[in-house]
Amino acid sequence: MFRWKATAAAIAIAALALTGCAGATDGDGSSDGSGGTLTLGAILAPTTLDPSGAEWGNRAPYYQAVFDTLLLATPEGTIEPWLATKWSYNDDNTVLTLTIRDDVTFSDDSKLTAQVVVDNLNRFKEGTSPDASYFAGVTSFDAPDDTTVTITLGAPDPALLNYLTRDPGLVASGESLGNDDLATNPVGSGPYVLDAAATVTGTSYSYTKNPDYWNPEAQHYDKLVINVLADATASLNAIKAGEANGVKLASNDNLAEVEGAGWTVNANELDFQGLLLLDRAGTMNPALADVRVRQALNYAFDREGLLKALQLGNGTVTTQVFPKSSAAYDPALDDYYTYDPKKAKELLAEAGYATGLTLSMPSSTLLGATTYTLIEQQLNDIGVQVEYTDPGNNFIADLLAPKFAQSFMALEQNPDWQLIQFMIAPTAIFNPFHYDDPKVDEYIKQIQFGDEATQASVAKELNTYIVEQAWFAPFYRVQGSFATDANTTVKVLPTNAYPAIYDFTPKS
């Protein structure tokens, strides 16, 4: 199903000190099924609480606590009604019509109407969110009556429903949209209300239960606290001290200690790591224009060994960039390229590079020095030399300029249409050479304008073609880990780093 999108961004963890942690439970505790305090650890603080500047990913819980979205993404990978009770498209999928709930009140006692939704959608499109471009194809948002919203597109966007489950779908009180303090005093219809007096911006965010919430079954706690744990040490200390109920782990380095403290590690796989073979036309590195060279680079890597050495085995080897949650995913493509240095050398020789080849790539300390050493060793084994350049803070900018024909990179595996627009289409941000393949263009056209069945089948064909043509050289999908204590249960989402607020529940 063409539904999901995980925010695509490279994030540097801010060096914010945690000056204090709330206790893991309050009042009557978190073990009776309701009441008490849910205390969470996050690796990033929000840059603003104004929904027009919102982000998702690891910043999602700050917004989801206060604001409802129009639609809801579930742990099962479906999209369900939320502020919008139903939706439908016109025949050519260029007009989406949403029916808006008529029983929702914001925490300032104002009412939810279709016009309020339209005002929020327009603000997001014109706002400062890095995801504002999700609405680039929208020509208008309209409210023909109090409970109907129409979104008109210049061309079909198979990802639109998914966008409405995320930051573009956040809805703030219409009366609050002009407030000067909206960035620090958000007003929504969500399950919780920000307690500004108990909040320390950048460090700890405190929320109280919204007594008038329209969906009380989704409220499992009386209070919510989200503490910013800026590094792995702070996270591990909070876990060992029992100062939280749930913590997002920035890496898998300390899983044994986390589990040794009696916590459960809840896992999903969002990111892949591997080589981006960007210059497929050979404009900067002529060798990459030969598919045999790109295939040789795929055969060069011992993916199982890399996973064990670099991620302690926490993940799954793969040679495809589409994730399991995608209609394009094919399990057979996870091991399409085996570790075969001999075959790699044969392909290089066939392509005219029997005497060697040199690849110039950027490096970044954020991605780990050992990673680059192992990549260089394995490429050297097939006669490929590597020249690294450290662009410092310009790593992403130089990669997208583009100043490098290929690079190691960690990216989220966005499903279906979103991944196409992110990594494959000629205009995709991670197709910086704007490489254009007529066969791929035809696949993209069929996916954009086809019905759901066509989208799914053609996406599989596109994925197979991309793997056969070796557009990328993925190594593995990395396990993302969210730890919960003995009193707390959570269901992780298949395509977001942080679970939904609604999916935390106390153990009875």
Secondary structure, DSSP 8 states (H G I E B T S, - for coil): -----------------------S--TT-SSSSSSSEEEEEES---S-S-GGG---GGGHHHHHHH-EESEEE-TTS-EEESSEEEEEE-TTS-EEEEEE-SS-B-TTS-B--HHHHHHHHHHHHHSS-TTGGGGTTEEEEEEEETTEEEEEESS--TTHHHHTTSGGGEEB-GGGTT-TTTTTS--BSSSEEE-GGG-BTTTEEEEEE-TT-S-GGG---SEEEEEE--SHHHHHHHHHTT--SEEEES-STTHHHHHHTT-EEEEEEEEEEEEEE--TT-SS-GGGGSHHHHHHHHHT--HHHHHHHHHTT-EEE-S-SS-TTSTT--GGGGGSS---HHHHHHHHHHTT-TT-EEEEEE--GGG-HHHHHHHHHHHHTTTEEEEEE--GGGHHHHHHTT--SEEEEEEE---HHHHIIIIISTT-TT-TT----HHHHHHHHHHHHS-HHHHHHHHHHHHHHHHHTTSEEEEEEEEEEEEE-TTEEE---TT-SS--GGGEEE--
